[in-house]
Amino acid sequence: MAAIDLADIAPTDLDTRVWQEELADFVPDKVFDVHTHIYRWAFDLDPNRATGPFAGNIGRYFPEVTWELADEVDAVLMPGRRMERLAFPFPFPKPCDFEASNTYAAAEVRKGGTSRGLMLTHPGMSADDIEATVRRTGLIGLKPYRFYASTGDAVQCRITDFLPEHQIAVADRLGLIIMMHVSKRDAIADPDNIEDMLRLSDKYPGAKWILAHCARSYSAWAIEKAAAKLRGLPNVWYDTSTVCESDALDALYTGVGVDRVMYGSDDMIGPMRGKYVAFGKAWAYLSPDNHSLGLSHCDSRMTYVRYEQLRAMKRGARQLGLTTAQREALFYGTARALVDSVEVPQ
């Protein structure tokens, strides 16, 4: 598959209006994106990948993400901003080429100067495997994923089903970052996830956790339930990647403290058009091609997922009245300080 022609994601007049009228004055000059995927579609070793769950999006549009492509996409969507990143491979379902994924991501990250990367893990990796990989590649943490759960249940697995404690112990000893996408239907609101985060963050204080996608709270109810128990954990942060509901961002900012929250894009999801919408106790990706809504009464075009996320980040912060310093920390300073606190393994 050929890589996307960037002309395909060129801003429409709608995108330009959203950026100029709503977002340009919100996004600071310097941005640190803590959730970027750098990968090749070829690392998905599923012989049926052409008809698999990712074939219609990243397989079609972004089959190979280089550092240069990430820079080009950011230049289109966030013109004039200086970008740094925390990047890691895409967690293709088994079989996945983990070694090639990590080697490739590390090589691309090195192009980014002060940017850094994480290694993709599966629970079968030994402590020695983990340490050898971070020392070989210079990656500064772990990216586990629920697809690789040892139970075989990617929906209802616990954290240690896909990130066993012997791996967390390495992160603790070396002071590494863990990018955690919690599982379970109730996400971070599930009592098992709350219990696990309290226990594991206390037992392994040297590990630095980032709970992705507002702790997988695509609407407010999950983080509202969990925040009171998670607030104040000294080694837990949160990223905002692809969360498009302003009430979820408000619940995160006020529940755990805006000083623990960092911008992330989940690219290459951000440049796709659509929005993650919440309803009931559920959430789903709404795109131009997967609905039959009657929209003749309005401009039916969709803007970028990233713009919908940035809208939510901005509007979710209204009641806080973010200062300039807080906004700059949300987009850059908090992430930069966290990444700088990790010594690159030698």
C-alpha positions, -999 to 999 in steps of 0.1 A, spaced: 0 0 0 12 35 -8 14 61 19 -12 88 20 -10 118 -3 -10 147 21 -33 165 -3 -60 141 9 -59 157 44 -55 192 32 -77 215 53 -111 224 39 -127 258 44 -145 242 74 -112 229 89 -97 263 84 -126 280 102 -124 256 131 -87 261 135 -87 299 131 -119 307 150 -117 282 178 -83 266 183 -54 288 171 -55 309 202 -57 278 225 -28 257 212 6 272 224 36 276 201 53 246 216 36 212 218 47 179 233 26 150 220 28 121 244 8 96 223 21 91 188 23 58 169 53 52 147 50 20 127 49 0 95 18 -18 84 41 -47 75 47 -54 112 12 -67 114 19 -104 106 -17 -114 104 -21 -132 70 -56 -118 68 -47 -82 77 -60 -69 44 -95 -76 57 -87 -71 94 -100 -43 118 -73 -18 109 -73 -23 71 -98 5 64 -80 32 84 -43 30 91 -37 2 66 -54 22 39 -42 57 47 -10 55 68 7 22 61 41 35 70 46 64 95 80 79 95 92 108 117 91 131 86 54 121 79 45 129 115 61 163 112 43 169 79 9 160 94 14 182 124 24 211 101 -9 207 83 -31 204 114 -12 227 137 5 252 115 34 271 130 37 249 161 70 234 172 64 197 180 81 171 202 68 136 209 67 105 230 62 78 203 58 41 202 48 13 178 12 4 169 -1 -26 189 -12 -48 160 -31 -79 172 -11 -111 173 9 -120 154 29 -88 156 66 -83 148 76 -68 182 114 -67 175 110 -50 142 84 -26 156 107 -15 184 138 -13 163 120 8 137 103 31 163 137 37 180 154 46 148 127 71 138 125 87 173 162 94 171 154 118 142 134 139 167 163 152 188 148 156 223 118 135 215 117 100 231 100 66 226 86 36 243 89 -1 234 59 -23 226 56 -53 250 38 -85 254 35 -105 287 58 -133 275 88 -110 275 111 -117 305 126 -90 326 159 -95 308 141 -91 275 127 -58 286 159 -44 300 180 -56 270 156 -39 245 155 -5 263 193 -5 267 198 -15 230 173 10 216 174 39 241 136 37 245 125 50 279 95 29 287 68 3 280 37 3 258 17 -28 268 -17 -35 252 -48 -55 260 -47 -74 227 -18 -94 242 -35 -104 275 -23 -138 287 -59 -147 295 -69 -144 258 -96 -119 268 -88 -85 255 -120 -69 267 -122 -79 304 -85 -85 313 -68 -69 343 -37 -48 340 -13 -76 350 -28 -99 325 -10 -79 298 16 -62 319 29 -87 344 46 -75 375 81 -87 365 79 -61 337 66 -34 360 95 -42 383 119 -33 355 101 0 349 103 7 387 140 -1 389 150 19 358 124 47 364 107 40 331 73 53 317 44 29 312 17 40 287 -13 22 300 -46 16 280 -68 0 306 -92 -27 296 -127 -37 309 -161 -25 297 -162 2 324 -126 12 318 -111 31 347 -144 29 366 -141 -8 370 -131 -17 406 -104 -40 394 -87 -13 375 -89 12 404 -76 -15 428 -48 -24 404 -37 12 399 -36 19 436 -17 -12 444 8 -12 415 16 25 417 23 21 454 43 -11 451 64 2 422 69 39 429 97 43 404 75 35 375 58 65 358 23 57 345 4 76 318 -32 65 316 -41 69 280 -73 85 266 -82 102 299 -78 68 316 -100 55 287 -128 78 298 -144 88 265 -172 103 285 -173 117 320 -188 90 340 -158 67 342 -133 92 354 -159 108 377 -162 75 395 -124 68 397 -109 103 402 -114 107 439 -94 75 445 -67 82 419 -61 118 427 -28 125 444 -10 94 431 25 109 427 36 86 397 4 87 376 -4 111 347 -31 112 320 -32 120 283 -61 134 263 -56 115 231 -88 112 209 -112 121 237 -137 144 221 -163 150 248 -158 182 268 -175 169 299 -149 141 300 -120 166 299 -137 187 325 -141 157 348 -104 148 342 -91 183 349 -111 188 380 -110 152 392 -72 145 391 -59 180 386 -49 197 354 -13 195 364 -14 157 358 -29 160 323 -9 161 290 -18 165 254 -16 134 231 -29 129 196 -30 91 191 -17 98 156 -23 86 129 -59 88 142 -59 126 146 -58 135 109 -87 112 101 -121 129 99 -148 121 124 -153 121 162 -154 97 191 -189 101 205 -203 89 239 -237 76 247 -251 56 276 -221 38 290 -205 34 255 -184 53 230 -177 48 194 -159 63 164 -182 82 141 -168 88 106 -181 102 73 -186 66 61 -202 47 90 -234 65 96 -268 72 79 -277 104 97 -299 128 79 -278 160 78 -294 181 50 -302 208 76 -266 217 82 -230 216 69 -226 178 70 -188 177 66 -166 164 94 -134 179 105 -103 161 119 -106 140 150 -77 160 164 -98 192 161 -127 176 178 -104 166 206 -89 201 209 -123 216 210 -132 193 239 -99 202 257 -106 239 253 -143 238 263 -137 213 291 -114 238 307 -138 268 307 -148 266 343 -111 263 353 -102 295 335 -67 281 325 -39 306 329 -13 309 301 11 289 323 -14 261 328 -22 259 291 15 258 282 20 230 308 -9 211 295 5 211 260 42 210 267 57 216 301 42 187 321 52 162 294 87 176 289 94 174 326 81 138 328 102 127 299 132 145 312 129 127 345 137 94 328 173 86 322 178 71 288 190 35 294 226 28 283 
